């Protein structure tokens, strides 16, 4: 009987270990906000745009590149980040406040794969390739590296793709401006991996929405199981305040210099 119990415990430990292999351990993920129109810590420069660095995933990823390269590199230097260590670049959409620093980054490190929505103009793609970087045009959802995925290109007028990180706590969803609609992006993410979004942050593009419209969106977030939110960039000050009120301690203050550790 004792041998059977020991064997059962041993099998349970093996199964637990296997399950952990299929989702990134959130304690290992660190996300640093490098570009934003809000400031979180001293010594950094704010400007309209967005960029963040994701570390702890299989490969180090730069999500968007802000507007002005000099401000991007000023903010990179503050936490002592080495741009040479970046292996993948995810560009959410073709607006200057998300692509502006890309070619300055490639001038320092072109040993990267650049993920772009498939609708990006040929001139832009050719310019990336002339910098000897590899371009990957994204149409449908694609695996970027272990436990990291693109939503695939979404939207009609302004086309965009967002990034999903699969963790044992749930999905981390990073958005550039959410032009296709933040609720639709969350739904797409959950459909792709059949898992709820644990944390969503980035631009939600709600500046022109009324309070009641934002409150309806917040209600949909909760219905979809979203636990934590970091609304920033183009979300709009009034909408950000409504998200803060609705999510309370589960609202994450965003801004340049914010270092988000998923173990917190």
C-alpha positions in Angstrom: 0.0 0.0 0.0 2.8 2.4 0.9 4.5 1.7 -2.4 1.3 2.6 -4.3 0.9 5.9 -2.4 4.6 6.8 -3.1 4.1 5.9 -6.8 0.9 8.1 -6.9 2.7 11.1 -5.4 5.6 10.6 -7.8 3.3 10.6 -10.8 1.5 13.8 -9.5 4.8 15.6 -9.3 5.7 14.5 -12.8 2.3 15.7 -14.2 2.7 19.1 -12.3 6.1 19.6 -13.9 4.8 18.8 -17.4 2.0 21.3 -17.0 4.4 24.0 -16.0 6.4 23.3 -19.2 3.4 24.4 -21.3 3.1 28.0 -19.9 5.7 30.6 -19.2 6.3 31.0 -15.4 5.1 34.6 -14.8 7.7 35.1 -12.1 10.4 35.1 -14.8 8.7 37.9 -16.9 9.8 41.5 -16.6 8.3 44.3 -18.7 9.9 47.8 -18.8 8.0 50.7 -20.3 10.4 52.6 -22.5 8.2 55.1 -24.2 4.9 56.7 -23.1 3.2 60.0 -22.7 3.1 59.5 -19.0 6.1 59.4 -16.6 6.4 56.8 -13.8 9.9 57.3 -12.5 12.4 60.1 -12.3 15.0 60.8 -14.9 13.1 59.6 -17.9 11.5 61.5 -20.8 7.8 61.3 -21.7 6.5 61.8 -25.2 3.4 60.7 -27.2 4.0 57.1 -28.2 4.5 53.7 -26.8 7.3 51.1 -26.4 8.1 48.4 -23.9 10.7 45.7 -23.5 9.7 42.1 -22.5 12.3 40.0 -20.8 12.1 36.4 -19.4 10.3 35.0 -22.4 12.3 32.6 -24.6 13.6 35.6 -26.5 14.0 39.3 -25.5 11.3 41.3 -27.3 10.9 45.0 -28.1 7.3 45.9 -28.5 7.0 49.1 -30.6 9.6 51.8 -30.7 7.9 55.1 -29.8 8.2 58.3 -31.8 11.7 59.9 -31.4 14.8 57.7 -31.3 16.7 60.1 -29.0 14.0 59.9 -26.3 13.7 56.1 -26.7 17.5 55.7 -26.2 17.5 58.1 -23.3 14.9 55.9 -21.6 16.7 52.7 -22.6 19.9 54.0 -21.0 18.2 54.8 -17.6 17.6 51.1 -16.6 20.8 50.1 -18.3 19.2 48.0 -21.0 21.4 46.7 -23.8 19.7 47.1 -27.2 22.1 44.5 -28.6 20.3 41.8 -26.5 17.0 42.4 -28.3 16.2 39.4 -30.5 12.6 40.2 -31.8 10.8 43.4 -32.5 7.0 43.5 -32.6 5.5 46.6 -34.4 1.8 46.9 -33.7 0.8 49.2 -36.5 1.9 51.8 -39.0 1.8 55.0 -37.0 4.9 57.1 -36.3 4.4 57.1 -32.6 5.0 53.3 -32.7 7.5 53.0 -35.5 9.5 56.2 -35.1 12.5 54.7 -33.3 12.7 51.5 -35.3 15.4 52.4 -37.8 17.7 53.9 -35.1 17.3 50.6 -33.2 18.2 48.6 -36.3 21.2 50.8 -36.9 22.5 49.5 -33.5 21.2 46.0 -33.8 19.9 44.5 -37.0 20.3 40.9 -35.9 16.6 40.7 -35.2 13.3 39.5 -36.7 10.7 42.3 -37.1 7.1 41.3 -37.0 4.8 43.6 -39.0 1.2 43.5 -39.9 0.9 42.2 -43.4 -0.7 45.4 -44.6 2.5 47.5 -44.0 3.6 49.3 -47.2 6.3 47.7 -49.3 8.5 50.8 -48.9 8.6 50.3 -45.2 9.3 46.6 -45.5 12.1 47.2 -48.0 13.7 49.8 -45.7 13.7 47.3 -42.8 15.3 44.7 -45.1 17.9 47.2 -46.3 19.0 47.4 -42.7 19.6 43.7 -42.9 16.9 42.7 -40.5 14.5 39.9 -41.2 10.8 40.9 -41.8 8.0 38.6 -40.9 4.6 39.8 -42.2 1.8 38.8 -40.0 -1.7 37.9 -41.3 -3.2 35.2 -39.1 -2.2 34.5 -35.6 1.4 33.3 -35.4 3.7 32.0 -32.7 6.6 34.5 -32.2 8.6 32.3 -29.8 7.8 29.9 -26.9 4.5 31.0 -25.2 4.4 34.3 -27.2 1.9 34.9 -30.0 0.6 37.6 -32.3 -3.2 38.0 -32.5 -2.8 38.3 -36.2 -3.7 41.4 -38.1 -7.1 42.9 -37.1 -9.1 45.9 -38.1 -10.4 47.5 -41.2 -9.3 51.2 -41.6 -6.3 51.0 -39.3 -4.9 47.5 -39.1 -3.0 46.3 -36.1 -1.7 43.2 -34.3 -1.2 42.8 -30.6 1.0 40.4 -28.5 -0.1 37.6 -26.3 2.1 35.9 -23.7 0.8 32.6 -22.3 1.5 32.3 -18.5 0.3 29.9 -15.8 -1.7 32.8 -14.4 -3.5 33.5 -17.7 -2.7 35.5 -20.7 -0.8 38.8 -20.8 -2.1 41.0 -23.6 0.0 44.0 -24.9 -1.7 46.5 -27.2 -0.3 49.4 -29.2 -3.4 51.5 -29.8 -6.2 49.0 -30.0 -7.6 50.6 -33.2 -9.6 47.4 -34.0 -11.3 47.6 -30.6 -9.9 46.6 -27.3 -12.8 44.2 -26.5 -12.5 42.5 -29.8 -8.7 42.1 -29.3 -9.3 40.5 -25.9 -11.9 38.1 -27.4 -9.5 37.2 -30.2 -6.7 36.5 -27.7 -8.9 34.3 -25.6 -10.1 32.4 -28.7 -6.6 31.7 -29.9 -5.3 30.1 -26.7 -8.6 29.1 -25.1 -7.6 30.9 -21.9 -8.7 34.1 -20.1 -6.7 37.3 -20.2 -5.0 37.8 -16.8 -3.5 41.2 -17.6 -4.0 43.7 -20.5 -2.0 46.9 -20.9 -1.1 49.5 -23.5 -3.2 52.0 -25.5 -7.0 51.4 -25.6 -7.9 54.3 -27.9 -10.9 55.5 -25.9 -10.3 59.3 -25.8 -13.4 60.0 -27.8 -15.7 57.7 -25.8 -18.3 58.9 -23.4 -18.2 57.7 -19.7 -21.1 55.3 -20.3 -19.3 53.8 -23.3 -16.1 53.3 -21.3 -18.1 51.8 -18.4 -19.7 49.3 -20.8 -16.2 48.3 -22.0 -15.0 47.9 -18.5 -18.0 45.7 -17.8 -17.1 43.6 -20.9 -13.5 43.3 -19.6 -14.8 41.8 -16.4 -17.3 39.5 -18.2 -14.3 38.2 -20.2 -12.4 37.4 -17.0 -9.7 40.2 -17.2 -8.2 40.6 -13.8 -5.6 43.3 -14.1 -5.4 46.4 -16.3 -2.8 49.0 -17.3 -4.6 51.5 -19.5 -2.2 54.1 -21.0 -1.0 56.1 -24.0 -4.1 56.8 -26.3 -6.7 55.5 -23.8 -7.5 59.1 -22.6 -7.2 60.6 -19.2 -10.9 60.3 -18.3 -11.1 56.7 -19.5 -7.9 55.9 -17.5 -9.6 57.3 -14.3 -12.6 55.1 -14.9 -10.4 52.0 -15.3 -8.6 52.9 -12.1 -11.8 53.3 -10.1 -13.3 50.0 -11.5 -10.2 47.8 -11.0 -8.9 49.3 -7.8 -5.9 47.5 -6.5 -5.8 45.5 -9.8 -5.2 48.6 -11.8 -1.5 49.0 -12.7 -0.2 52.5 -13.0 1.7 52.9 -16.3 4.3 55.3 -17.5 7.9 55.6 -18.7 10.2 53.8 -16.3 7.6 51.4 -14.9 9.1 48.0 -14.4 6.4 45.4 -14.2 7.4 42.1 -12.6 4.7 39.5 -12.9 5.7 38.0 -9.5 4.4 41.2 -7.8 
